[in-house]
Amino acid sequence: MKLTIKDIARLSGVGKSTVSRVLNNEPNVSEETKARVQAVVAEHNFKPSRSARAMRGIENRVFGIIVTRLDSPSENRALRGILRALQQDGSEHFIVESRFEPKLVKEHLQFFAQRQVDGIIVFGFSELKQDILLPYKHKLVAIAQNYAALSSVYYDDYGSIRLLMERLYQQGHRQIGYLGVELSDRTTGLLRHQAYLNFCAEKQLEPHFALGTLDYYSGYQQVEDVLTDTTSAVVCATDSIAIGVNKYLLERQRSDIQVCGVGNNKLLKFLFPQTLSIEFGFYRAGERAFEQLTELLTEPEKLEHFCINCHFPEND
């Protein structure tokens, strides 16, 4: 016999509204109560029905989206692309944060499974291993990480720094510093740093670099470590780092150094319009992820790996 929410409430010793809040991952439920309800749900393999949606006369598809941080400018631009596509599709959605914690991703995926979502989009990160996502491979697309066994949409991390270095070299710069991210981050960290080092080796340029974190403060605090008496340009792995570098130079009234970043961030261009920045295609990545997901739902064995092209904005 198929259980109802009323049955789950009775077996858990709580009210139906409490069960509903647990199933919807809402706050204001104690951890003890949540654990009790989830244990009953797991024991009976309970799957919430879609009757509420059916009663409206519409069987909308529902998608789950896992971002790393809701305050990430780059992910928000990709998210806008996803939400636009969802709106055009007439679909519903859940949005949750992983905060770069694989454990949270697992919990969110289990929540999506309970809610019987039709498809899932996950913003990947270096610590999030493929094995966690594999059970959902037939209805999941990853963004920002290229997972071999999963449908993925990823950015041209190596190419973005290569483009900046080539532009600077063409402009006559020969003393170019680099501010990056720790190499444990494979994309923003390792790949972008390797592009810088390889270009320096090819052109016989002396590398000067420092590796930190993704934020403004890292750029502000570490730029001094890469500056020499002859430095004419600094390439930053992200626009956030570039904002920090620009603030440092502004405070010292230095306008002799060309600062570069990746992301074409609107705040960076507003505050420091002289900065050279790469358009990474975040919005397009969101659109593309939804396109691949809808195709995957039709053909579950069709795994695609799509790299978003990066380029200079038209006005640069």
C-alpha positions as a Markdown table, in Angstrom:
| # | Residue | x | y | z |
|---|---|---|---|---|
| 1 | Met | 0.0 | 0.0 | 0.0 |
| 2 | Lys | 1.3 | 3.4 | -0.9 |
| 3 | Leu | 1.8 | 5.7 | 2.1 |
| 4 | Thr | 0.5 | 9.3 | 2.3 |
| 5 | Ile | 1.9 | 12.3 | 4.1 |
| 6 | Lys | -0.7 | 11.6 | 6.8 |
| 7 | Asp | 0.7 | 8.1 | 7.2 |
| 8 | Ile | 4.2 | 9.4 | 7.5 |
| 9 | Ala | 3.0 | 12.0 | 10.1 |
| 10 | Arg | 1.4 | 9.2 | 12.1 |
| 11 | Leu | 4.4 | 6.9 | 12.0 |
| 12 | Ser | 6.7 | 9.9 | 12.9 |
| 13 | Gly | 4.5 | 11.1 | 15.7 |
| 14 | Val | 4.3 | 14.6 | 14.2 |
| 15 | Gly | 1.7 | 16.7 | 12.3 |
| 16 | Lys | 1.2 | 16.7 | 8.6 |
| 17 | Ser | 2.5 | 20.3 | 8.3 |
| 18 | Thr | 5.8 | 19.3 | 10.0 |
| 19 | Val | 6.2 | 16.4 | 7.5 |
| 20 | Ser | 5.6 | 18.9 | 4.7 |
| 21 | Arg | 8.2 | 21.3 | 6.1 |
| 22 | Val | 10.8 | 18.5 | 6.3 |
| 23 | Leu | 10.1 | 17.3 | 2.8 |
| 24 | Asn | 10.4 | 20.8 | 1.5 |
| 25 | Asn | 13.6 | 21.4 | 3.4 |
| 26 | Glu | 12.1 | 24.4 | 5.2 |
| 27 | Pro | 13.6 | 25.9 | 8.5 |
| 28 | Asn | 12.0 | 25.9 | 11.9 |
| 29 | Val | 12.1 | 22.1 | 12.4 |
| 30 | Ser | 14.4 | 20.7 | 15.1 |
| 31 | Glu | 17.2 | 18.4 | 14.0 |
| 32 | Glu | 15.7 | 15.6 | 16.1 |
| 33 | Thr | 12.3 | 15.9 | 14.5 |
| 34 | Lys | 13.8 | 16.2 | 11.0 |
| 35 | Ala | 15.9 | 13.0 | 11.6 |
| 36 | Arg | 12.8 | 11.1 | 12.9 |
| 37 | Val | 10.7 | 12.0 | 9.8 |
| 38 | Gln | 13.5 | 11.4 | 7.4 |
| 39 | Ala | 14.1 | 7.9 | 9.0 |
| 40 | Val | 10.5 | 7.0 | 8.4 |
| 41 | Val | 10.6 | 8.4 | 4.8 |
| 42 | Ala | 13.7 | 6.3 | 4.1 |
| 43 | Glu | 12.4 | 3.1 | 5.8 |
| 44 | His | 9.2 | 3.2 | 3.7 |
| 45 | Asn | 10.9 | 4.6 | 0.5 |
| 46 | Phe | 8.2 | 7.3 | 0.5 |
| 47 | Lys | 7.9 | 9.5 | -2.6 |
| 48 | Pro | 5.8 | 12.6 | -2.4 |
| 49 | Ser | 3.0 | 12.6 | -5.0 |
| 50 | Arg | 2.6 | 15.4 | -7.6 |
| 51 | Ser | -1.2 | 15.6 | -7.0 |
| 52 | Ala | -1.0 | 19.2 | -6.0 |
| 53 | Arg | 0.4 | 20.1 | -9.3 |
| 54 | Ala | -2.0 | 17.8 | -11.2 |
| 55 | Met | -4.9 | 19.5 | -9.5 |
| 56 | Arg | -3.9 | 22.7 | -11.1 |
| 57 | Gly | -4.4 | 21.0 | -14.5 |
| 58 | Ile | -0.7 | 21.4 | -15.3 |
| 59 | Glu | 2.0 | 18.8 | -15.1 |
| 60 | Asn | 4.9 | 21.3 | -15.0 |
| 61 | Arg | 8.4 | 19.8 | -14.9 |
| 62 | Val | 10.4 | 20.6 | -11.7 |
| 63 | Phe | 14.2 | 21.1 | -11.7 |
| 64 | Gly | 16.7 | 21.3 | -8.8 |
| 65 | Ile | 19.6 | 23.7 | -9.0 |
| 66 | Ile | 22.6 | 23.5 | -6.7 |
| 67 | Val | 24.8 | 26.6 | -6.7 |
| 68 | Thr | 28.0 | 27.0 | -4.6 |
| 69 | Arg | 27.2 | 30.5 | -3.3 |
| 70 | Leu | 24.1 | 32.7 | -4.0 |
| 71 | Asp | 26.3 | 35.8 | -3.7 |
| 72 | Ser | 28.7 | 34.7 | -6.4 |
| 73 | Pro | 28.5 | 37.3 | -9.3 |
| 74 | Ser | 29.6 | 34.7 | -11.9 |
| 75 | Glu | 27.2 | 32.0 | -10.8 |
| 76 | Asn | 24.4 | 34.5 | -10.5 |
| 77 | Arg | 24.9 | 35.4 | -14.2 |
| 78 | Ala | 24.8 | 31.7 | -15.1 |
| 79 | Leu | 21.8 | 31.2 | -12.9 |
| 80 | Arg | 20.0 | 34.0 | -14.7 |
| 81 | Gly | 20.5 | 32.1 | -17.9 |
| 82 | Ile | 19.0 | 29.0 | -16.3 |
| 83 | Leu | 16.1 | 30.8 | -14.8 |
| 84 | Arg | 15.3 | 32.5 | -18.2 |
| 85 | Ala | 15.2 | 29.1 | -19.8 |
| 86 | Leu | 13.1 | 27.6 | -17.0 |
| 87 | Gln | 10.6 | 30.5 | -17.4 |
| 88 | Gln | 10.3 | 29.9 | -21.2 |
| 89 | Asp | 9.8 | 26.2 | -20.5 |
| 90 | Gly | 7.1 | 26.9 | -17.9 |
| 91 | Ser | 9.0 | 24.8 | -15.3 |
| 92 | Glu | 9.3 | 25.1 | -11.6 |
| 93 | His | 12.5 | 24.9 | -9.6 |
| 94 | Phe | 14.3 | 24.6 | -6.3 |
| 95 | Ile | 17.5 | 26.5 | -5.7 |
| 96 | Val | 19.9 | 25.5 | -2.9 |
| 97 | Glu | 23.5 | 26.3 | -1.9 |
| 98 | Ser | 26.4 | 23.8 | -1.4 |
| 99 | Arg | 28.8 | 26.4 | 0.1 |
| 100 | Phe | 31.6 | 24.2 | -1.5 |
| 101 | Glu | 30.7 | 21.3 | 0.8 |
| 102 | Pro | 30.3 | 17.9 | -0.9 |
| 103 | Lys | 28.3 | 16.7 | 2.1 |
| 104 | Leu | 25.7 | 19.4 | 1.5 |
| 105 | Val | 25.6 | 18.4 | -2.2 |
| 106 | Lys | 24.7 | 14.9 | -1.2 |
| 107 | Glu | 22.0 | 16.1 | 1.1 |
| 108 | His | 20.5 | 18.3 | -1.6 |
| 109 | Leu | 20.6 | 15.5 | -4.1 |
| 110 | Gln | 18.7 | 13.3 | -1.7 |
| 111 | Phe | 16.2 | 16.1 | -1.1 |
| 112 | Phe | 15.7 | 16.4 | -4.9 |
| 113 | Ala | 15.2 | 12.6 | -5.1 |
| 114 | Gln | 12.5 | 12.8 | -2.5 |
| 115 | Arg | 10.8 | 15.6 | -4.4 |
| 116 | Gln | 11.0 | 13.6 | -7.6 |
| 117 | Val | 12.5 | 16.4 | -9.6 |
| 118 | Asp | 12.7 | 15.9 | -13.3 |
| 119 | Gly | 16.3 | 17.2 | -13.7 |
| 120 | Ile | 19.2 | 18.6 | -11.8 |
| 121 | Ile | 21.8 | 21.3 | -12.5 |
| 122 | Val | 24.9 | 21.4 | -10.3 |
| 123 | Phe | 27.6 | 24.0 | -10.1 |
| 124 | Gly | 30.7 | 21.9 | -9.7 |
| 125 | Phe | 33.9 | 22.7 | -7.7 |
| 126 | Ser | 37.2 | 20.9 | -7.3 |
| 127 | Glu | 36.3 | 19.1 | -4.0 |
| 128 | Leu | 33.0 | 17.8 | -5.5 |
| 129 | Lys | 34.0 | 14.4 | -6.9 |
| 130 | Gln | 32.2 | 12.7 | -9.8 |
| 131 | Asp | 31.1 | 9.7 | -7.7 |
| 132 | Ile | 28.7 | 11.8 | -5.7 |
| 133 | Leu | 26.8 | 12.8 | -8.8 |
| 134 | Leu | 27.0 | 9.6 | -10.8 |
| 135 | Pro | 23.7 | 8.1 | -9.4 |
| 136 | Tyr | 21.9 | 10.9 | -11.0 |
| 137 | Lys | 23.8 | 11.0 | -14.3 |
| 138 | His | 20.7 | 10.4 | -16.5 |
| 139 | Lys | 19.1 | 13.6 | -15.3 |
| 140 | Leu | 21.9 | 15.8 | -14.2 |
| 141 | Val | 24.2 | 18.4 | -15.9 |
| 142 | Ala | 27.2 | 20.0 | -14.2 |
| 143 | Ile | 28.4 | 23.5 | -14.8 |
| 144 | Ala | 32.0 | 24.8 | -14.4 |
| 145 | Gln | 33.6 | 21.4 | -14.0 |
| 146 | Asn | 34.1 | 18.9 | -16.9 |
| 147 | Tyr | 33.3 | 15.5 | -15.4 |
| 148 | Ala | 34.2 | 12.7 | -17.7 |
| 149 | Ala | 31.1 | 10.5 | -17.0 |
| 150 | Leu | 28.6 | 13.3 | -16.7 |
| 151 | Ser | 27.0 | 15.8 | -19.1 |
| 152 | Ser | 29.0 | 19.0 | -18.5 |
| 153 | Val | 29.2 | 22.7 | -19.5 |
| 154 | Tyr | 32.5 | 24.2 | -18.6 |
| 155 | Tyr | 34.6 | 27.3 | -19.2 |
| 156 | Asp | 37.8 | 27.8 | -21.2 |
| 157 | Asp | 40.0 | 28.5 | -18.1 |
| 158 | Tyr | 43.3 | 28.0 | -19.9 |
| 159 | Gly | 42.2 | 29.9 | -23.0 |
| 160 | Ser | 41.1 | 33.0 | -21.0 |
| 161 | Ile | 44.5 | 33.7 | -19.5 |
| 162 | Arg | 46.2 | 32.8 | -22.8 |
| 163 | Leu | 44.0 | 35.5 | -24.6 |
| 164 | Leu | 45.0 | 38.1 | -22.0 |
| 165 | Met | 48.7 | 37.3 | -22.2 |
| 166 | Glu | 48.7 | 37.4 | -26.0 |
| 167 | Arg | 46.9 | 40.8 | -26.0 |
| 168 | Leu | 49.4 | 42.2 | -23.5 |
| 169 | Tyr | 52.4 | 40.8 | -25.4 |
| 170 | Gln | 51.1 | 42.4 | -28.6 |
| 171 | Gln | 50.8 | 45.7 | -26.8 |
| 172 | Gly | 54.5 | 45.5 | -25.9 |
| 173 | His | 54.3 | 44.3 | -22.3 |
| 174 | Arg | 57.2 | 42.2 | -21.2 |
| 175 | Gln | 57.0 | 42.4 | -17.4 |
| 176 | Ile | 53.7 | 40.8 | -16.5 |
| 177 | Gly | 52.7 | 39.7 | -13.0 |
| 178 | Tyr | 50.0 | 37.2 | -12.2 |
| 179 | Leu | 47.7 | 36.8 | -9.2 |
| 180 | Gly | 45.9 | 33.5 | -9.1 |
| 181 | Val | 44.1 | 31.0 | -6.9 |
| 182 | Glu | 45.6 | 28.1 | -4.9 |
| 183 | Leu | 46.3 | 25.1 | -7.2 |
| 184 | Ser | 43.9 | 22.8 | -5.3 |
| 185 | Asp | 41.3 | 24.6 | -7.4 |
| 186 | Arg | 41.7 | 22.8 | -10.7 |
| 187 | Thr | 39.9 | 25.3 | -12.9 |
| 188 | Thr | 40.4 | 28.8 | -11.6 |
| 189 | Gly | 43.6 | 27.8 | -9.9 |
| 190 | Leu | 45.6 | 25.2 | -11.7 |
| 191 | Leu | 44.5 | 25.7 | -15.4 |
| 192 | Arg | 44.7 | 29.5 | -15.4 |
| 193 | His | 48.1 | 29.5 | -13.6 |
| 194 | Gln | 49.5 | 26.9 | -16.0 |
| 195 | Ala | 48.4 | 29.1 | -18.9 |
| 196 | Tyr | 50.4 | 32.0 | -17.5 |
| 197 | Leu | 53.5 | 29.9 | -16.8 |
| 198 | Asn | 53.4 | 28.3 | -20.3 |
| 199 | Phe | 53.1 | 31.6 | -22.0 |
| 200 | Cys | 56.0 | 33.1 | -20.0 |
| 201 | Ala | 58.1 | 30.0 | -21.0 |
| 202 | Glu | 57.2 | 30.3 | -24.7 |
| 203 | Lys | 58.1 | 34.0 | -24.8 |
| 204 | Gln | 61.0 | 33.8 | -22.4 |
| 205 | Leu | 59.4 | 36.2 | -19.9 |
| 206 | Glu | 60.3 | 36.1 | -16.2 |
| 207 | Pro | 57.2 | 34.9 | -14.2 |
| 208 | His | 56.2 | 36.8 | -11.1 |
| 209 | Phe | 53.1 | 35.4 | -9.4 |
| 210 | Ala | 51.3 | 34.9 | -6.1 |
| 211 | Leu | 48.4 | 32.5 | -5.3 |
| 212 | Gly | 45.6 | 33.3 | -2.9 |
| 213 | Thr | 41.8 | 33.2 | -2.8 |
| 214 | Leu | 39.0 | 34.4 | -5.0 |
| 215 | Asp | 38.1 | 37.6 | -3.2 |
| 216 | Tyr | 39.0 | 41.3 | -3.4 |
| 217 | Tyr | 41.1 | 41.2 | -0.3 |
| 218 | Ser | 43.5 | 38.6 | -1.7 |
| 219 | Gly | 44.2 | 40.8 | -4.7 |
| 220 | Tyr | 44.7 | 43.9 | -2.5 |
| 221 | Gln | 47.0 | 42.1 | -0.1 |
| 222 | Gln | 49.1 | 40.1 | -2.5 |
| 223 | Val | 49.7 | 42.4 | -5.5 |
| 224 | Glu | 52.7 | 43.9 | -3.8 |
| 225 | Asp | 54.3 | 40.4 | -4.0 |
| 226 | Val | 54.3 | 40.4 | -7.8 |
| 227 | Leu | 55.3 | 44.0 | -8.5 |
| 228 | Thr | 58.8 | 44.8 | -9.6 |
| 229 | Asp | 60.4 | 48.1 | -10.7 |
| 230 | Thr | 59.6 | 47.3 | -14.3 |
| 231 | Thr | 56.2 | 45.6 | -14.0 |
| 232 | Ser | 53.8 | 47.1 | -16.6 |
| 233 | Ala | 50.8 | 44.7 | -16.3 |
| 234 | Val | 49.1 | 42.4 | -13.8 |
| 235 | Val | 46.9 | 39.5 | -14.9 |
| 236 | Cys | 44.3 | 38.4 | -12.3 |
| 237 | Ala | 42.6 | 35.0 | -12.4 |
| 238 | Thr | 39.3 | 36.6 | -11.6 |
| 239 | Asp | 37.6 | 40.0 | -11.8 |
| 240 | Ser | 37.2 | 40.0 | -8.0 |
| 241 | Ile | 41.0 | 39.8 | -7.6 |
| 242 | Ala | 41.4 | 42.6 | -10.2 |
| 243 | Ile | 39.1 | 44.9 | -8.1 |
| 244 | Gly | 41.5 | 44.4 | -5.1 |
| 245 | Val | 44.5 | 45.1 | -7.3 |
| 246 | Asn | 43.0 | 48.3 | -8.7 |
| 247 | Lys | 42.1 | 49.5 | -5.2 |
| 248 | Tyr | 45.8 | 49.0 | -4.1 |
| 249 | Leu | 47.1 | 50.9 | -7.2 |
| 250 | Leu | 44.6 | 53.7 | -6.8 |
| 251 | Glu | 45.5 | 54.3 | -3.2 |
| 252 | Arg | 49.1 | 54.6 | -4.3 |
| 253 | Gln | 48.2 | 56.9 | -7.2 |
| 254 | Arg | 49.7 | 54.5 | -9.7 |
| 255 | Ser | 48.2 | 54.5 | -13.2 |
| 256 | Asp | 51.2 | 52.9 | -15.0 |
| 257 | Ile | 50.1 | 49.3 | -14.7 |
| 258 | Gln | 47.5 | 47.6 | -16.9 |
| 259 | Val | 45.3 | 45.4 | -14.8 |
| 260 | Cys | 43.5 | 42.4 | -16.4 |
| 261 | Gly | 40.8 | 40.1 | -15.1 |
| 262 | Val | 38.4 | 37.3 | -16.2 |
| 263 | Gly | 34.6 | 37.6 | -16.1 |
| 264 | Asn | 33.7 | 41.0 | -17.5 |
| 265 | Asn | 32.2 | 42.0 | -14.2 |
| 266 | Lys | 29.9 | 45.1 | -14.4 |
| 267 | Leu | 31.1 | 46.4 | -11.0 |
| 268 | Leu | 34.7 | 46.1 | -12.1 |
| 269 | Lys | 34.0 | 47.9 | -15.4 |
| 270 | Phe | 32.1 | 50.7 | -13.6 |
| 271 | Leu | 34.7 | 51.3 | -10.9 |
| 272 | Phe | 37.8 | 50.8 | -13.1 |
| 273 | Pro | 36.8 | 51.0 | -16.8 |
| 274 | Gln | 40.5 | 50.9 | -17.8 |
| 275 | Thr | 40.7 | 47.3 | -16.7 |
| 276 | Leu | 41.0 | 44.7 | -19.5 |
| 277 | Ser | 38.6 | 41.7 | -18.8 |
| 278 | Ile | 37.6 | 38.6 | -20.6 |
| 279 | Glu | 33.9 | 37.8 | -21.3 |
| 280 | Phe | 33.6 | 34.2 | -19.9 |
| 281 | Gly | 30.1 | 33.4 | -21.2 |
| 282 | Phe | 28.4 | 32.8 | -17.8 |
| 283 | Tyr | 24.9 | 33.6 | -19.0 |
| 284 | Arg | 25.3 | 31.4 | -22.1 |
| 285 | Ala | 26.6 | 28.6 | -19.8 |
| 286 | Gly | 23.3 | 28.6 | -17.9 |
| 287 | Glu | 21.3 | 28.5 | -21.1 |
| 288 | Arg | 23.4 | 25.7 | -22.5 |
| 289 | Ala | 23.1 | 23.7 | -19.3 |
| 290 | Phe | 19.3 | 23.7 | -19.5 |
| 291 | Glu | 19.5 | 22.8 | -23.2 |
| 292 | Gln | 21.7 | 19.8 | -22.5 |
| 293 | Leu | 19.5 | 18.8 | -19.6 |
| 294 | Thr | 16.3 | 18.7 | -21.6 |
| 295 | Glu | 18.1 | 16.7 | -24.3 |
| 296 | Leu | 19.4 | 14.3 | -21.6 |
| 297 | Leu | 15.9 | 13.7 | -20.3 |
| 298 | Thr | 14.8 | 12.7 | -23.8 |
| 299 | Glu | 18.0 | 10.6 | -24.4 |
| 300 | Pro | 19.4 | 9.5 | -21.0 |
| 301 | Glu | 22.5 | 8.0 | -22.5 |
| 302 | Lys | 23.5 | 11.2 | -24.4 |
| 303 | Leu | 26.3 | 12.7 | -22.4 |
| 304 | Glu | 27.7 | 16.0 | -23.8 |
| 305 | His | 30.8 | 18.0 | -22.8 |
| 306 | Phe | 30.5 | 21.6 | -24.0 |
| 307 | Cys | 33.2 | 24.3 | -23.6 |
| 308 | Ile | 31.9 | 27.9 | -23.5 |
| 309 | Asn | 34.1 | 30.1 | -25.7 |
| 310 | Cys | 35.6 | 33.1 | -24.0 |
| 311 | His | 36.4 | 36.4 | -25.8 |
| 312 | Phe | 37.1 | 40.1 | -25.3 |
| 313 | Pro | 33.9 | 42.3 | -25.0 |
| 314 | Glu | 33.2 | 44.2 | -28.2 |
| 315 | Asn | 34.1 | 47.5 | -26.6 |
| 316 | Asp | 37.6 | 46.4 | -25.5 |
